Amino acid sequence: MEFGKLEREIRIDAAPEIVFDVVSRPEHISRWWSDDASFEPAPGAAGELSWGHHGAAESITVVDVDPPRRFAIRWIAPDGELPGVGNSLLVTFELEPSGDGTILRLTESGWREKGWEAAVLEQTFHDHERGWDTFLPRLRSYAPTVVAR
Protein backbone atom coordinates (compact mmCIF):
# COMPACT_ATOMS: atom_id res chain seq x y z
CA MET A 1 0.00 0.00 0.00
CA GLU A 2 1.14 3.52 -0.78
CA PHE A 3 1.20 5.94 2.17
CA GLY A 4 1.71 9.21 0.28
CA LYS A 5 -1.73 10.75 0.63
CA LEU A 6 -4.84 10.05 2.66
CA GLU A 7 -8.04 11.09 0.90
CA ARG A 8 -11.70 11.13 1.87
CA GLU A 9 -14.79 12.60 0.21
CA ILE A 10 -18.20 13.13 1.78
CA ARG A 11 -21.40 14.97 0.89
CA ILE A 12 -22.80 17.29 3.55
CA ASP A 13 -26.35 18.66 3.62
CA ALA A 14 -25.27 22.25 4.26
CA ALA A 15 -24.14 25.14 2.05
CA PRO A 16 -20.40 25.57 1.37
CA GLU A 17 -20.34 28.77 3.46
CA ILE A 18 -21.57 26.85 6.51
CA VAL A 19 -19.26 23.89 5.91
CA PHE A 20 -16.35 26.29 5.53
CA ASP A 21 -17.11 27.82 8.94
CA VAL A 22 -17.42 24.34 10.46
CA VAL A 23 -13.95 23.28 9.23
CA SER A 24 -12.18 26.61 9.80
CA ARG A 25 -13.48 28.09 13.07
CA PRO A 26 -12.33 26.81 16.47
CA GLU A 27 -15.79 26.99 18.05
CA HIS A 28 -17.06 24.55 15.41
CA ILE A 29 -13.99 22.29 15.19
CA SER A 30 -14.38 21.54 18.88
CA ARG A 31 -17.88 20.20 18.16
CA TRP A 32 -16.84 17.51 15.67
CA TRP A 33 -13.05 16.95 15.74
CA SER A 34 -10.99 17.99 18.76
CA ASP A 35 -12.19 18.66 22.30
CA ASP A 36 -10.77 22.18 22.10
CA ALA A 37 -9.29 24.36 19.38
CA SER A 38 -7.56 27.72 19.58
CA PHE A 39 -6.32 29.60 16.52
CA GLU A 40 -7.20 32.46 14.23
CA PRO A 41 -8.42 31.28 10.82
CA ALA A 42 -5.78 33.35 8.98
CA PRO A 43 -2.80 32.18 6.90
CA GLY A 44 0.31 31.84 9.06
CA ALA A 45 -1.59 31.75 12.35
CA ALA A 46 -0.36 29.25 14.92
CA GLY A 47 -2.66 27.44 17.30
CA GLU A 48 -3.55 24.17 18.92
CA LEU A 49 -6.02 21.31 18.79
CA SER A 50 -6.41 19.27 21.95
CA TRP A 51 -8.13 16.08 22.96
CA GLY A 52 -8.59 16.20 26.73
CA HIS A 53 -9.79 12.63 27.07
CA HIS A 54 -6.49 11.46 25.54
CA GLY A 55 -4.34 14.15 27.14
CA ALA A 56 -3.08 14.98 23.66
CA ALA A 57 -2.48 18.35 22.02
CA GLU A 58 -1.16 19.17 18.57
CA SER A 59 0.25 22.48 17.40
CA ILE A 60 -1.17 23.68 14.10
CA THR A 61 -0.27 26.30 11.54
CA VAL A 62 -2.99 27.69 9.28
CA VAL A 63 -1.77 27.49 5.67
CA ASP A 64 -4.65 28.50 3.40
CA VAL A 65 -7.96 30.28 3.97
CA ASP A 66 -10.08 30.72 0.82
CA PRO A 67 -13.75 30.97 1.85
CA PRO A 68 -15.88 29.07 1.02
CA ARG A 69 -13.67 26.83 -1.10
CA ARG A 70 -10.55 25.78 0.79
CA PHE A 71 -9.05 25.62 4.27
CA ALA A 72 -5.69 24.00 5.05
CA ILE A 73 -3.58 23.47 8.15
CA ARG A 74 -0.30 21.78 9.02
CA TRP A 75 -0.04 19.56 12.09
CA ILE A 76 1.86 16.58 13.56
CA ALA A 77 5.25 18.32 13.84
CA PRO A 78 8.06 17.18 16.16
CA ASP A 79 7.66 18.30 19.78
CA GLY A 80 8.66 21.91 20.27
CA GLU A 81 8.50 22.79 16.55
CA LEU A 82 5.85 24.78 14.76
CA PRO A 83 4.31 22.78 11.92
CA GLY A 84 5.78 23.83 8.57
CA VAL A 85 6.80 22.45 5.20
CA GLY A 86 8.88 19.29 5.62
CA ASN A 87 8.19 18.62 9.31
CA SER A 88 4.42 18.12 9.39
CA LEU A 89 1.33 16.78 7.67
CA LEU A 90 -0.88 19.05 5.53
CA VAL A 91 -4.65 18.69 5.96
CA THR A 92 -6.68 20.33 3.20
CA PHE A 93 -10.46 20.69 3.13
CA GLU A 94 -11.74 21.48 -0.37
CA LEU A 95 -15.42 22.37 -0.71
CA GLU A 96 -17.59 22.24 -3.82
CA PRO A 97 -21.28 23.14 -4.09
CA SER A 98 -23.49 20.14 -4.81
CA GLY A 99 -27.17 21.00 -5.21
CA ASP A 100 -28.25 22.38 -1.84
CA GLY A 101 -25.24 20.79 -0.11
CA THR A 102 -21.48 20.52 -0.31
CA ILE A 103 -18.94 17.94 -1.42
CA LEU A 104 -16.02 18.01 1.02
CA ARG A 105 -12.72 16.53 -0.12
CA LEU A 106 -10.19 15.97 2.62
CA THR A 107 -6.55 15.33 1.76
CA GLU A 108 -3.82 14.68 4.30
CA SER A 109 -0.37 14.68 2.71
CA GLY A 110 3.29 14.96 3.67
CA TRP A 111 3.59 11.40 4.96
CA ARG A 112 6.81 10.46 3.18
CA GLU A 113 8.42 13.79 4.08
CA LYS A 114 8.13 12.98 7.79
CA GLY A 115 11.02 10.54 7.50
CA TRP A 116 9.38 7.93 9.74
CA GLU A 117 10.54 4.33 9.57
CA ALA A 118 8.16 2.12 7.56
CA ALA A 119 6.36 0.55 10.53
CA VAL A 120 5.72 3.93 12.20
CA LEU A 121 4.54 5.44 8.91
CA GLU A 122 2.14 2.56 8.27
CA GLN A 123 0.74 2.57 11.83
CA THR A 124 0.29 6.34 11.93
CA PHE A 125 -1.31 6.40 8.48
CA HIS A 126 -3.82 3.74 9.54
CA ASP A 127 -4.47 5.59 12.83
CA HIS A 128 -5.31 8.71 10.82
CA GLU A 129 -7.54 6.73 8.43
CA ARG A 130 -9.51 5.45 11.41
CA GLY A 131 -9.57 8.94 12.90
CA TRP A 132 -10.98 10.61 9.78
CA ASP A 133 -13.46 7.74 9.40
CA THR A 134 -14.68 8.66 12.91
CA PHE A 135 -14.56 12.47 12.70
CA LEU A 136 -15.92 13.10 9.18
CA PRO A 137 -19.31 11.48 9.94
CA ARG A 138 -19.49 13.77 12.99
CA LEU A 139 -18.80 16.74 10.69
CA ARG A 140 -21.50 15.50 8.29
CA SER A 141 -24.02 15.37 11.17
CA TYR A 142 -22.99 18.62 12.84
CA ALA A 143 -22.75 21.00 9.83
CA PRO A 144 -26.50 20.94 8.96
CA THR A 145 -27.31 22.11 12.52
CA VAL A 146 -25.25 25.30 12.13
CA VAL A 147 -27.03 28.51 11.22
CA ALA A 148 -25.28 30.81 8.74
CA ARG A 149 -23.69 33.81 10.42
SVG drawing of the C-alpha trace seen along z (x, -y; Angstrom):
<svg xmlns="http://www.w3.org/2000/svg" viewBox="-31 -36 44 38">
<polyline fill="none" stroke="black" stroke-width="0.4" points="0.0,0.0 1.1,-3.5 1.2,-5.9 1.7,-9.2 -1.7,-10.7 -4.8,-10.1 -8.0,-11.1 -11.7,-11.1 -14.8,-12.6 -18.2,-13.1 -21.4,-15.0 -22.8,-17.3 -26.4,-18.7 -25.3,-22.2 -24.1,-25.1 -20.4,-25.6 -20.3,-28.8 -21.6,-26.9 -19.3,-23.9 -16.3,-26.3 -17.1,-27.8 -17.4,-24.3 -13.9,-23.3 -12.2,-26.6 -13.5,-28.1 -12.3,-26.8 -15.8,-27.0 -17.1,-24.6 -14.0,-22.3 -14.4,-21.5 -17.9,-20.2 -16.8,-17.5 -13.0,-17.0 -11.0,-18.0 -12.2,-18.7 -10.8,-22.2 -9.3,-24.4 -7.6,-27.7 -6.3,-29.6 -7.2,-32.5 -8.4,-31.3 -5.8,-33.4 -2.8,-32.2 0.3,-31.8 -1.6,-31.8 -0.4,-29.2 -2.7,-27.4 -3.5,-24.2 -6.0,-21.3 -6.4,-19.3 -8.1,-16.1 -8.6,-16.2 -9.8,-12.6 -6.5,-11.5 -4.3,-14.2 -3.1,-15.0 -2.5,-18.3 -1.2,-19.2 0.2,-22.5 -1.2,-23.7 -0.3,-26.3 -3.0,-27.7 -1.8,-27.5 -4.6,-28.5 -8.0,-30.3 -10.1,-30.7 -13.7,-31.0 -15.9,-29.1 -13.7,-26.8 -10.6,-25.8 -9.1,-25.6 -5.7,-24.0 -3.6,-23.5 -0.3,-21.8 0.0,-19.6 1.9,-16.6 5.3,-18.3 8.1,-17.2 7.7,-18.3 8.7,-21.9 8.5,-22.8 5.8,-24.8 4.3,-22.8 5.8,-23.8 6.8,-22.4 8.9,-19.3 8.2,-18.6 4.4,-18.1 1.3,-16.8 -0.9,-19.0 -4.6,-18.7 -6.7,-20.3 -10.5,-20.7 -11.7,-21.5 -15.4,-22.4 -17.6,-22.2 -21.3,-23.1 -23.5,-20.1 -27.2,-21.0 -28.3,-22.4 -25.2,-20.8 -21.5,-20.5 -18.9,-17.9 -16.0,-18.0 -12.7,-16.5 -10.2,-16.0 -6.5,-15.3 -3.8,-14.7 -0.4,-14.7 3.3,-15.0 3.6,-11.4 6.8,-10.5 8.4,-13.8 8.1,-13.0 11.0,-10.5 9.4,-7.9 10.5,-4.3 8.2,-2.1 6.4,-0.6 5.7,-3.9 4.5,-5.4 2.1,-2.6 0.7,-2.6 0.3,-6.3 -1.3,-6.4 -3.8,-3.7 -4.5,-5.6 -5.3,-8.7 -7.5,-6.7 -9.5,-5.5 -9.6,-8.9 -11.0,-10.6 -13.5,-7.7 -14.7,-8.7 -14.6,-12.5 -15.9,-13.1 -19.3,-11.5 -19.5,-13.8 -18.8,-16.7 -21.5,-15.5 -24.0,-15.4 -23.0,-18.6 -22.8,-21.0 -26.5,-20.9 -27.3,-22.1 -25.3,-25.3 -27.0,-28.5 -25.3,-30.8 -23.7,-33.8"/>
</svg>
